[in-house]
Amino acid sequence: MAKPPKKNVFLFYCAECEELAHKVAAQSDSITLQTIKWRTFDDGFPNIYINNAQDLRGNHVAFLASFSHPGAIFEQISVIYNLPRLFAASFTLVLPFFPTGSFERMEEEGDVATAFTMARILSNIPISRGGPTSVVIYDIHALQERFYFGDNVLPLFETGIPLLKQRLQQLPDADDVVIAFPDDGAWKRFHKQLDHYPVVICTKVREENKRIVRIKEGSPAGRHVVIVDDLVQSGGTLIECQKVLAAHGAAKVSAYVTHGVFPKQSWKRFLHVNGMETSFSYFWITDSCPHTVKTIADKAPFEVLSLAGSIADALVI
């Protein structure tokens, strides 16, 4: 039986995602880029115009978002809520990084679970002619967050790990790679996708007032150890893991995270100095956080693995 033809998709994007949007469109003739005028009134509030809105009727529409800071969320949500109402055949929101994901725990009365709040905001996206909105998210921080979304949207949870596996196969020492997880949470999330590699599992233990990283399982001796996690903020945990892995005989240590958040320019802690390799041989991230990609481009040890192909595949399902 012949496969049904792939659907044509009109892809809108926020200004921060322009480069990624062009990469996505280059992956498929079925994806056509569309533009938005991101203007503001004198008081700073958004004055937004969706170009060619009449052409969206009966067509599949998608929006590539980046919620990199609270101010950007409001103007993008305004567009996201409006696009399905333009008689689109279907609507897909691509939010590569779910930014509030690390704030989902309520440990005492008064804590606010902002991840749940964000999920509720996205769950109220209006339905299109084709039904509920599809929301594409990569490596959401806590697995239980997939249950925060309501029935009005269809969350599609993707991962950047296939990009890492492809890159590891290209390394000259590919046969000597060991995967390390900084804690049990990272192991639970990723080990099934990387189960053909030897594994080291680290853990944090409290000694007096300090939290110390220890090796819980596995041996890094003489191997190229790649630490795998979903995101990095300050990088403190990765640095402590590298130290303990090196102390136990790792020949080289590299790192992969899907989301390179790096607030306050914390990426500088990992730079090679004067072209000389320091603690990390490679540091792979994806382009899920576009502002980071622009900042660290061509700075060793960083390499960017693009989600463009994966996003394109998700859009033309």
Steps between C-alpha positions, in 0.01 A plus 500: 500500500635843406584735783276807531667821383669707767301801609613853416573711807519878543765562766501822701773577752607747765788735419743306720434179304550642151823309431356171627179555302697537176687177579170321560353626173812388313429142612175463305328644196176459694589777746455863400617783723259779591574826679360714778552870570620515860434864587427680825293799601660793674415350839698187416207262456487286184359628172510184292388429143480154339588534134287320237242394759237439230723234340491285812141386450489124449877462535719339763669761718787479748682742728861465620528660844774590744395597853847620594378766743163591654452806281523292184229262616210747494549621145547146367200365691294777339597365157468133603143556620408683179643273228258206552206741473592592141316191371819294486463132413727421795737680733833382644704685761870413513654603832841327499580601859230500767670766716310470826556126519754515782246679719244226546560398860299627794707421807318724745185710519547815295714351222355569156529225238553719195537197272139408576393860433673499160339166410157643584565807281594276207208267568259787428615559144180515292425200283533534124267359235699177521471463875740547793839664465809278483776624733851375416750517790852357527632324811263653752677528836283280721314205349190560713452836330349325199193446716462874572346563158124500455295313242472805271855449370697198380855515641766328290816440701814467289868460590835620375678174586499366140712802404750414773516134394570602142780733612658242729523256211714756315763529775844345437473323837134396453575149627632638831198713594334455839180686591483663844187624670535770769219351711230233506253738338711536186553122492125432519435748221765398248649157570261305275601713203870444573494143632759373247770711672678417827358718776628695801242633747595782735316612809506794740563434869493752781814540708456759776371808312619393155354278231773282353481307172597134525501210251218264589546244224738424210860580416629786282865386505677548167184594311351806331215579739203704374277650770136514384224716648196693380616853581777709651464818702810604699687183404609426855377140498671423169829643626485295819421188297797566272731528799395169651511323161850631433608397850383145421711481184282629215718562195272783380175654618236663279141609561166509320189691604195563285443847644797733553335763720819648652363802692746774589747379233579186697615340174831681550591243767542238227701691238830374368769755586734623223397207284605250765262228611393533864269278704250414222608373159157560343185667623197430281174691521204537263356824362196483731621822669581730205645781712766260630587376152570853379724565800718189493530447125849380404619496861672174597407257647143577393330338202136557406291205382199641317144384571390626156462157340309358796267802512432475127409133539260585784329770293426291194358195681 
